[in-house]
Amino acid sequence: MKQRSKSIIIFVMLIVAALSLVPVMAQDDVALSENSDAFYGITSLIPDGWEEIAPGIVGRMRHANDRTVLVRQAAPLSQDQILSTLMTQLQQTETPEAVATHESDALSWTLYQLDISAGDIMVIIDLGLANSEGVTYIVLLQTSPDEYESLHDAVFVPVIDSLAPIADEPTADITYLEEDVTFSNGDITLAGMLTLPDSDGPHPAVILVTGSGGQDRDESLVPLAAMKPFALIADHLTRNGIAVLRYDDRGVGLSTGNFDTATSADFASDAVAAFDFLLTRDAINSTQIGLLGHSEGGAIAPMVAVERPQLAFVISMAGTAVDGADVLRVQNRRILAAEGATDAQIEGVLSRLDPLFDAVTNGDNPLLENRLRDLIDYQIRTFTPADELPDDETLESMVEAGLTQQLTLFESPWYPYFLTYNPAEFWSQVDVPVLALFGGLDVQVDAEQNRSAMEIALEAAGNTDATFVTIPTANHLFQDAVSGSPSEYNDLEQTFHPDFLPTITEWLLARVDVVA
């Protein structure tokens, strides 16, 4: 189960209260150079000598307390969604009005300015948002009031003028057809891509269902990793004679609807709509349409199989078979252990989870707020080296910032549904062929916990064609991993473990009819 988050992480003004008053130095001339960021798929000018703090973020780092930073990122979300996410991170209760618009050669920008203070410290933020083809591009400059005017002209304006999406390089030797498609689920329009073998059909087909968090059709994982798992799977399967439908989640990319108010049941209904859409396509073999779900998508897959018993097969890619609360208990233990936490630190976190989950499922928001505040406070105090702990006032500000950021998720409809939904109730009704894939180093969906539960459920269903494969060194993304920790996802080779795609293909080709 991927940590449910947007595809944008901006580590900016959460640390404003930690700023120290420093002398304002004369602003040197700022030299800019072209920079391409393959992580976010953008190119623009950036200041020479500024240091990378995190993906898409550079800091001037002139002195120890220099918080002048430049953010350049992109996410498959609407401008309103990005703005809402940013305001939460910046601890702003009101959405600002746009101050101007700006046309660059590549994009049409909406510009905002925010004055943010913490105690005696004030910073000014320039923010530019531009949307193109379902992706919102973000430029943010944070600096002090004394330097704002000069850096606005010297950095912010040149960056938004120069920022442009990097054109996708054509995949070498594409031997299949690509078709942009849309289909409906009630009043929601889902947009995606159907890849078809370049031969007469009808073809077997696989529908790809994403994991948690707002995902585009490629299941792009920025900023966790640069790889695009669903693009890789679609390419591989289609080259092997199997059509693939992948689509943007509702409210993401080019799909309409509201992602933030949806639960797993809503995402399952979208997958049902995808199945119904393929039934209308002459090029698709209507008796050989199956589903591949990753993470939460693997937990959604049995819901779809029960709703549409005509489904020919199910492939679960790190899917779950226990309720979400159980998943998170083991997930937190394994992630913390992979990051080097002590047993005492781990138990300190775990002891706070169940009271937090109870508050979520009971809808007790005041209690939820108190318990979440306690957890965040504990984590900061416990995992920050003693010589780096901030003063009490700053720590309190950090806790409140984390609380503001996390409450939106915990109070959403998705979270209580996730905590209590047990996929085993649906797996126990699935009697079509199932391939269940797990990673031995997956710290987000524990292989032992979920494989055994899924085996029991499918046996109860009388399923006679269930195949279970655990790849010992694979992580949650099915990369060949070292520790399995999410923190190493982007450091690993941005492709699958060598055994992953061949395992899927071999299993599928034994069960479907490929047209030569």
URRA-V923033 format. One record per residue. N is the residue number from 1. PHI is phi as a letter, one per 20 degrees, with the letter a starting at -180 (NA if undefined). Layout:
n: (N & N)
phi: (PHI & PHI)
//
This chain:
n: (1 & 2 & 3 & 4 & 5 & 6 & 7 & 8 & 9 & 10 & 11 & 12 & 13 & 14 & 15 & 16 & 17 & 18 & 19 & 20 & 21 & 22 & 23 & 24 & 25 & 26 & 27 & 28 & 29 & 30 & 31 & 32 & 33 & 34 & 35 & 36 & 37 & 38 & 39 & 40 & 41 & 42 & 43 & 44 & 45 & 46 & 47 & 48 & 49 & 50 & 51 & 52 & 53 & 54 & 55 & 56 & 57 & 58 & 59 & 60 & 61 & 62 & 63 & 64 & 65 & 66 & 67 & 68 & 69 & 70 & 71 & 72 & 73 & 74 & 75 & 76 & 77 & 78 & 79 & 80 & 81 & 82 & 83 & 84 & 85 & 86 & 87 & 88 & 89 & 90 & 91 & 92 & 93 & 94 & 95 & 96 & 97 & 98 & 99 & 100 & 101 & 102 & 103 & 104 & 105 & 106 & 107 & 108 & 109 & 110 & 111 & 112 & 113 & 114 & 115 & 116 & 117 & 118 & 119 & 120 & 121 & 122 & 123 & 124 & 125 & 126 & 127 & 128 & 129 & 130 & 131 & 132 & 133 & 134 & 135 & 136 & 137 & 138 & 139 & 140 & 141 & 142 & 143 & 144 & 145 & 146 & 147 & 148 & 149 & 150 & 151 & 152 & 153 & 154 & 155 & 156 & 157 & 158 & 159 & 160 & 161 & 162 & 163 & 164 & 165 & 166 & 167 & 168 & 169 & 170 & 171 & 172 & 173 & 174 & 175 & 176 & 177 & 178 & 179 & 180 & 181 & 182 & 183 & 184 & 185 & 186 & 187 & 188 & 189 & 190 & 191 & 192 & 193 & 194 & 195 & 196 & 197 & 198 & 199 & 200 & 201 & 202 & 203 & 204 & 205 & 206 & 207 & 208 & 209 & 210 & 211 & 212 & 213 & 214 & 215 & 216 & 217 & 218 & 219 & 220 & 221 & 222 & 223 & 224 & 225 & 226 & 227 & 228 & 229 & 230 & 231 & 232 & 233 & 234 & 235 & 236 & 237 & 238 & 239 & 240 & 241 & 242 & 243 & 244 & 245 & 246 & 247 & 248 & 249 & 250 & 251 & 252 & 253 & 254 & 255 & 256 & 257 & 258 & 259 & 260 & 261 & 262 & 263 & 264 & 265 & 266 & 267 & 268 & 269 & 270 & 271 & 272 & 273 & 274 & 275 & 276 & 277 & 278 & 279 & 280 & 281 & 282 & 283 & 284 & 285 & 286 & 287 & 288 & 289 & 290 & 291 & 292 & 293 & 294 & 295 & 296 & 297 & 298 & 299 & 300 & 301 & 302 & 303 & 304 & 305 & 306 & 307 & 308 & 309 & 310 & 311 & 312 & 313 & 314 & 315 & 316 & 317 & 318 & 319 & 320 & 321 & 322 & 323 & 324 & 325 & 326 & 327 & 328 & 329 & 330 & 331 & 332 & 333 & 334 & 335 & 336 & 337 & 338 & 339 & 340 & 341 & 342 & 343 & 344 & 345 & 346 & 347 & 348 & 349 & 350 & 351 & 352 & 353 & 354 & 355 & 356 & 357 & 358 & 359 & 360 & 361 & 362 & 363 & 364 & 365 & 366 & 367 & 368 & 369 & 370 & 371 & 372 & 373 & 374 & 375 & 376 & 377 & 378 & 379 & 380 & 381 & 382 & 383 & 384 & 385 & 386 & 387 & 388 & 389 & 390 & 391 & 392 & 393 & 394 & 395 & 396 & 397 & 398 & 399 & 400 & 401 & 402 & 403 & 404 & 405 & 406 & 407 & 408 & 409 & 410 & 411 & 412 & 413 & 414 & 415 & 416 & 417 & 418 & 419 & 420 & 421 & 422 & 423 & 424 & 425 & 426 & 427 & 428 & 429 & 430 & 431 & 432 & 433 & 434 & 435 & 436 & 437 & 438 & 439 & 440 & 441 & 442 & 443 & 444 & 445 & 446 & 447 & 448 & 449 & 450 & 451 & 452 & 453 & 454 & 455 & 456 & 457 & 458 & 459 & 460 & 461 & 462 & 463 & 464 & 465 & 466 & 467 & 468 & 469 & 470 & 471 & 472 & 473 & 474 & 475 & 476 & 477 & 478 & 479 & 480 & 481 & 482 & 483 & 484 & 485 & 486 & 487 & 488 & 489 & 490 & 491 & 492 & 493 & 494 & 495 & 496 & 497 & 498 & 499 & 500 & 501 & 502 & 503 & 504 & 505 & 506 & 507 & 508 & 509 & 510 & 511 & 512 & 513 & 514 & 515 & 516)
phi: (NA & f & f & f & b & f & e & c & c & d & e & d & f & f & d & f & f & e & f & d & f & c & f & e & e & f & f & f & f & d & e & d & c & f & b & d & d & f & g & d & m & c & c & a & f & b & f & f & n & f & d & f & e & b & g & n & c & c & c & f & l & f & b & g & d & f & d & f & c & c & d & c & b & b & b & e & c & f & f & f & f & f & f & f & f & f & f & f & f & e & l & d & e & c & f & f & e & f & e & a & c & b & d & d & f & d & b & d & d & d & d & c & c & c & d & c & c & b & m & e & e & c & c & d & d & e & c & c & c & b & d & b & l & n & d & e & d & c & c & c & c & d & b & e & g & f & d & g & f & f & f & g & f & e & c & g & f & f & f & f & f & e & f & b & f & e & f & f & f & g & f & f & l & f & d & c & e & d & c & f & c & c & b & d & c & m & e & d & d & d & d & a & c & d & d & c & g & e & b & f & e & f & d & f & b & c & e & e & d & f & e & f & n & f & d & e & f & e & l & g & d & g & e & f & a & e & f & c & g & f & f & f & f & f & f & f & f & f & f & d & n & d & f & c & d & c & b & f & g & g & m & c & l & e & e & e & o & d & f & f & d & e & d & g & f & f & f & f & f & f & f & f & f & f & f & f & f & f & f & e & e & f & f & d & f & f & e & c & d & c & c & c & d & d & m & g & g & f & e & f & g & f & f & f & f & f & f & c & f & f & g & e & a & c & d & d & d & l & e & d & b & c & f & f & f & f & g & f & f & f & g & f & f & f & f & f & f & f & e & n & f & f & g & f & f & f & f & f & f & f & f & e & f & f & g & f & f & f & f & f & f & e & m & e & f & f & f & g & f & f & f & f & f & f & f & f & g & f & f & f & f & e & d & e & g & g & f & d & f & f & f & f & f & f & f & f & f & f & f & f & f & f & f & g & f & e & g & g & f & f & e & f & f & f & f & f & f & f & f & d & f & d & f & g & f & e & g & f & d & e & d & e & g & c & d & d & d & c & d & f & d & f & e & e & c & f & f & f & f & e & f & f & f & f & f & f & f & f & f & f & f & m & f & d & c & d & d & d & c & d & e & g & d & e & e & f & e & m & e & f & d & d & d & n & f & g & f & d & g & f & e & e & g & e & b & e & g & g & e & f & f & g & f & f & f & f & f & f & f & e & c & c & d & e & e & f)
//
